[in-house]
Amino acid sequence: MKRSKNDHIRSTISRYFKRRQFVESEMPARKDAQREQSVTDMSVRRRTRSRTSVENSLALTSISGDATACDQQFTRMKAFILGASAPYHTELQPLLFPLFAHTYLEMLSNGQKVPAQKFHERHSETFKEEQYQSFIKVLKKLEAKSDVLTTKEVIEFREHRFILNLSEESFHYMMLHLKAEDNMIMLQIFNQYIKINVVQDAGAVCGSKLEMKQLPDVLEESQLIKESPASVAPVIDGQQQEATLEDELAVAIKAVRELPPCLPSICFFTFLNTYQGLCSSTISIDKKKLSGCFEDSSILVWNLEPDLLTRTTSECDVSKIVLAADYIHCLEDEIKDKVFSRSTQSTETAKLVGHRGPVYKSRFLSDSKTYLLSCSEDSTIRLWNLGTQTNASLYVGHSSAVWDVNISSTDTWFASCSHDTTAKLWTFERTYPLRSYIGHTFDVDCLDFHPNNNYLATGSGDKTVRFWSVSEGRTVRLLQGHRGSVLALAFSPNGKLLASAGEDRRIRVWDLGSGQVLKDLRGHSDTVFALAFDDTSSILASGGADCCVRLWDIQKTTDSQQIEGHSSPELLGAFPTKSALLSYVRFAPYNILLAAGASS
């Protein structure tokens, strides 16, 4: 016999309720069906059933049968509560046990015995207080859904909701976590088994009780109902309260400092169409000028600000040679006027010519408007006046090509290193070296001043780094371990660390106090040419021939027994350029990393 439409609907509804695990007594009977209902009655009933109020504004969600999701969501919630700062930690911690118990019971009710037992073993150790132990033992004895439905203590625990008073700030703090990720199961447990009273007055939270209405006897015997410590705490005076706030602030600051460092923004300058061959580049200390050293014996200087480079007049300009044929139709006074107007013309780029070979390195003095220092294959060092764009001084002392030059932070001294296996100390007032540092057996390729200017570090082709006393001229530390020439050095701003790198593609961070290697950073696939620490001495930036900027977390602790891989775990990020080899990296204010290189 063909069933009527109403019978088909009732059958569908019955199957739905059975899937939702309703017993037959709870299913709506045909005689109870109401075909008509007023809008007012429907609104009141829907609002009552949804339990929506100021005290409980959590959305009703469907619970999941996934055991893994239950475990993951509770683990996240536990870590969130235990890691919360005061006063959130104190107010939210009482939620842990009811969340644990209800999650465990839901897993058993879904027939997930083995995952539920593992969940119990993993998280029950968190609740070592005596008031929890009795009920935890009851939970451990449960093995199936039938036990959950027949055990008296469990039935009473599930029937009576846990009541907790929270301040409005703590409630919103908890809701931000619940809404941030997938916490559907936790939301369902809150909606069915936990009642949150949002208290406007913070003092009412401290004086409230965390209680379970009509708790089973087993919980009353274990004294689960008890006042929170804040309710019996003595009233503290203003000084004690201020000290407590200071302690909490110190803990919060420490927690923030222990977080991984924030990655900087990177500003990269690319030299295009470098047919004359770029040897190196550098940016001034005030970040206003950029210079490039080229193989055609020239130095180019760019203004990074929108203004043009203005040139002042000078008595003698050796970079410009006036020939009679250029001004054959001009009188002597007209020649002077034209030369003067030509020399004072503003341009976007200043070209400095004077060396007789490739220029390998240049350095700006503290005031980028005044002078620039450069070294060349012609074994000389030149000081350039950027105002007149002419050569101011010539320093002669090396017997071979000068690879690198560096200036002390006070602009008192500068040092140079050469193919003649020596490093030399100079002052701007004299054109001859003050002191020679002799000890390396191959080229000295790079050097850098310690932040206190009392020490000088040099890297060489003999695969060593030497740490010199500037005043005494002797080696203080000999750092060995590299497998190739050392081409880049960088001191940390706090003066405790020295980073070195080169042809072996490894970056070594040395503890200057002990002379031992703190970090051996791997990740580059080609020669490293540039290194730089940030102002906090916690991040190290590196770049080289592999066309990639890499950032390293120096403060991160790693397992010394860790198997070596392609990259060290200290690597924070790698940022490849399109095809530019990096010759310069330096940190600027506002967490910006400046880098420069030429397109290969």
Helices and strands as residue ranges (DSSP letters): H 5-19, G 24-26, G 30-32, H 39-50, H 67-82, H 88-92, G 93-95, H 96-109, H 113-123, G 124-126, H 130-141, H 145-150, H 152-159, E 162-167, H 168-180, H 184-193, E 194-199, H 202-206, E 209-212, H 217-221, E 226-227, H 229-232, H 238-257, E 265-271, E 278-283, E 289-294, E 298-303, G 324-327, H 332-343, E 349-353, E 359-364, E 371-376, E 380-385, E 390-396, E 402-407, E 413-418, E 422-427, E 435-438, E 444-449, E 455-460, E 464-469, E 475-480, E 486-491, E 497-502, E 507-511, E 516-521, E 528-533, E 539-544, E 548-553, E 571-576, E 580-588, E 592-599
